[in-house]
Amino acid sequence: MNMHAEEHRCAVLYPEQSQHSNPLRCWNWFEATSLAGQGEAALIAHLIDRVAQRRPIDPRRVYVVGLSAGGAMACLLAVRYSRLFAACAIHSGLMYGAASSAAQALALMRDGPSPSSIERARQLVSGVSEFAATVPTLVIHGDRDMTVNPVNADQIIAQLKARVEKIADPSAGPLLTGIERRIESGGHTYREQDSTRHREVVLRKIMVEGLGHAWSGGDMNYEFNDSNGPDASRFILDFVMAYRTR
């Protein structure tokens, strides 16, 4: 990400979780305070706001990206703090609001959301401010992920589609989902599908065949990375840089 940021003239902010707050240093994306837009979510949003004010950063081009628990927190931030972000990318993450305890979070990761958890998430999304904005989102997931069930990628897309259709201006036209394309990359083959409005991509899902719970195209010297590609960092920068807030 640093190398790509240099190329694109971006600043990258890496918020770090305290081991006191989570022994694995994962974000507590399922806690009631964060789900309400407070707690850790508010701390991260405030940190982004402060850095954007103190550094020469275009506030119209702020993006949120995360992997696993970070992906779940990125999804939460894009829903709760949508006015901050021009675009979002969620790698191996989970939908907003489907879990409200550690036990529910583990079940969601293992099996995907149940009908009751989907309904709970729907109600939470419905309670988000009427001033919410649509955040174009890229979802990347490995189809061999044994830590976060790949069905979670489909549920993120379904949740965001419903949100887009609810808050968008009716005159903007329907959200159209295109055919899924299977693409050879020189590494893992991947499947890509876009949902568009007026030919602009609003949602994109990339399912990487053979990828486990790891950053696609990452550095194998580090945990949760798969160097085989495709390059998720490149996909993400190419996707998000196309957007800016109005």
N, C-alpha and C positions, 0 to 999 in steps of 0.2 A: 504493500500500500504506500509506503514511503517513496519508493522509486516511481510509481505511477503519479503520486502527488507532485513530485518534482517536475515530471514531464508536463502535467496539466496546470502547474502553478497553483496548487491547492495547499491549504494548511490542514493537517490531520490532528484531531484532538482525541486522545485515548483516555477516557475516564477509567479509573481503576477502583474496583471494589475492595472494601476492607475485609480482611480475614475475620475480624470481629463480627461483621455483619453476616458473613456467609463463609463457613470453613473452606469451601472450594473456591471462594472468591467469585462466585457467580452472582449475577443480579437477581434480586428477589422479585421477579416480574409478576408473581402471583399474589403478593401481599395486598391487602385491602387498601392500604394507604397509596401504594403505587397505582393500583387500578383506578383510584379516584383522582389520579393526577398529582398526588402529593408524595411524601416520602422520597424514596430513591429517584423516582421519575422526576419530581420537582427539582431535586438537587442536580441531576444531570442537565435538565432544561436550563436551570439558572447558570450552571457552569458554561454551557454553550453560549448563552446570552452575554455573559461577562466577557468571554474570550472574543466574541464577535464585535463587542463594543471597544475593547482595548487594542485590538489588532486591526490592520488594514484588510478587513474581510467584507466582501459584498454580502449584506444581509439577505439579499434576494437569492443567493446561491449557497444555502446551507443544507447539508444532506445528513441523513442518519443511517448508519449501517451497523449490523451486528451478526454474530455467529452464535447459534445455540441459545443459551440464556440471554446473550446479548442480542440475538435476533428477536427473541420474544420481547425484550425491552425496547428494541427499535420499533417493533410493531405497536407497542403500547404508546410510545412517544409520538409516533405518526398519527395515532388516533387522538390522544389527549392534548398534544401540542402541535396540531397540524399547521398552525399559522407560522411556526418556526421554520418548517422544512419545505424545500422545493421538490424533494424526492426522497425515497427510502429504498433500502435493499436489506432483505432478510435472508440469511444463509442458514439453513438447517434449524429454523426457528419454529415458533408456535403462535397461534392466534391470540388476540387480545381477549382477556376476560373469561376464558374457558376453565380456568383453575383459580381457586381462591385459598388454597392451602398447599403445603409441601406434598402431602399425600396425593391430593388431586393433581398436582403438577407432575408427579412421577407417573401416575396412571395415564395422564394426557400424553406424556412423552412416549410411554410404552405402547399404548393402544390407539392413540388418537382420541378426539373428543366424542363423548357420548351424546345422545340426543338432548339429555338434560343440561349438559355443559354447554352445548351449542345455544340452547334457549337462554341460559344464564348470560352467555356472552352477548347475545342479541339484545337483551334487556339493558345490559351495561352500555353498549354502543348507543342505544336509543336515548340514553340519559346524557350523552355528551352534548356540549354546548351547541346551540343552533348556529353559532358563528364558525363552526368547523369548516375546514377546507378539504378538498380532495388532494391527497398526496400520491403522485404516481409512484408505483412500487414494483420492484423486481424481487421475485421469490426464487431462490436457488436451493435445491435439496438433492441429496444422493438417494438413489432407489435401493441401496443396500445399507441404509442407515439403521443400525440396531439400537441406537440411543434415543433418537427422536424419530418416531415412526413417520415414513414419507407421506402418509395420508394427511399429516398436519399441513403440508404444503398446499394441498387441495383445499383444506378448510380455511387457510389464510386467504387464499384467492376468493373463495366463496363469500367470506365475511366482508372483504374489501369491495367486492362487486356489489353486494347489498348496500353497503355504506355509500358507494359512489352513486348508485341509483336513487338513494334516498335524499342526498343533499345536493345533487347536481341540478342546475337550471334545466327544467324540462325542454326548453328550446334548444339545448345543446345536442339533442338527439340521443338515440339509443346507444348503449354500450354493446359493441359487437365483439364476439369471441371468434377468432380465426381458427384455421386448422392447425393441428400440431405438426411441427416439422422435425424430422430426425436428422441430426447433423453430425458428420464425422469431424473430429477436431484434431486428430493426431494423437490424442490421449484417449480419455473416455468419450464414447459417443454420448450426445445429449439430445434431449427433446425440448423444443421451445414452442411456447404458445402465447399469443398476444391477445389482449382485450383492448379495443380501440374505440375512440369517439372522435368523429371528424378526422379520421386517419391519424390521429395522435395516440400513441401508446399510453394507456392509463395503467395497465397491469401487464406484467410479463412473468411467466413461470418457466424456469429452466430445471428440468429433471435430468441429473447426470447419472448415466447407467454405470453400475459397478462401484459407485462412490459410497463410502461409509460415512460415519459422522466426522467429517473433516472438511477443511477449507480446500476447495478444488483449485489445483494448480499452486498450492502452497509449498513451503519449505519443510522437507521431511526431517530436518534437524529439530523441529519443534513438534510438540504434541498437537493432535487434531489438525494435521495437515496432510494432504495427498498431492504429491508433485506431478502426478500423471496428467493433470489438466482435464478439462479446459481451464483457462485462467479466470477464476471468479473475480479477482481484483480488476482485471481489464474489463470484464463484462460490466461490473458495477460502475466503474468510472465512466465508461462509454454511455451507460444508461442514464445515470443521474446528471451528468454534465449537460444533457440536452434540455434541462428544465431550470426555470427560475420562478420565484413567486411573483405574482402580479402586484 
